[in-house]
Amino acid sequence: MTRQHSVLAMISEGAEVDVPSGVDVLGADVRIRNDVDKAVRMVDAVVHLATDPLRRTVDLDGTTNVAYACTETETPMTYVSVVGSDKSRFPYYKVKSKAERGLGDIPGLGFTVQRSTQFYSAIHRFLKLPVVPLPGDAPFQPVDPMDLAARLVGLVEAGPSGKVEDFAGPTVMTIDDMAEVCREVTGSVGRTIAVPKFGVMREALDGIFVPAECDTGHRTYRDWLTRR
């Protein structure tokens, strides 16, 4: 179903991004308030996706800039966070959680927070490495980015809803499970090796990146691989 929304993508200057046909592009920096103000004035709703595990200012200053720009124009904002960010001690997840919590402290902001699990594409990149440095029995519930995209469109249409149900793929799978599917569909996969079970690895084994309750997409990892 085509929903007939016009899309403006705000992308970092110089970034190489494959943008779908029909999407307008604005080169800007989410950490610069004037850039954000310009972008927000051009739209009726904002889906904030900008993130960078290596530059915390993208998630902290960037999210704050977007939020305050939205309050000035009364523009609803949908923020995409990560399942497990409220439980993890890993620095990137703690930053995502801090940015998420900060939205509730901004007067006049109409917002929605959607936590999502990892994308199939992210897990797949690990599986195609010569050696996969993840515990084979660590559970994940990755999701097809297109399923999440459809979910986000629905949230934009619904209007500000606060914190909504987590979103994940239809199946909980271990890394070994996904490696077997990848081998069957593509013919090759890296070798999973045991790694020290501390930090984020310990958290993965404890299952904090698998939501206790969630809404789910419908495309499986096998579906995603086959369509690629």
Secondary structure, 3 states (H helix, E strand, C coil): CCCCCCCEEEECCCCCCCCCCCCEEEECCCCCHHHHHHHHCCCCCEEECCCCCCCHHHHCHHHHHHHHHHHHHCCCEEEEEECCCCCCCCHHHHHHHHHHHHHHHCCCCCEEEEEECCEHHHHHHHHCCCEECCCCCCEECCECHHHHHHHHHHHHHHCCCEECCCEECCCCEEHHHHHHHHHHHHCCCCEECCCCCCCHHHHHHCCCCCCCCCEECCCCHHHHHHHC
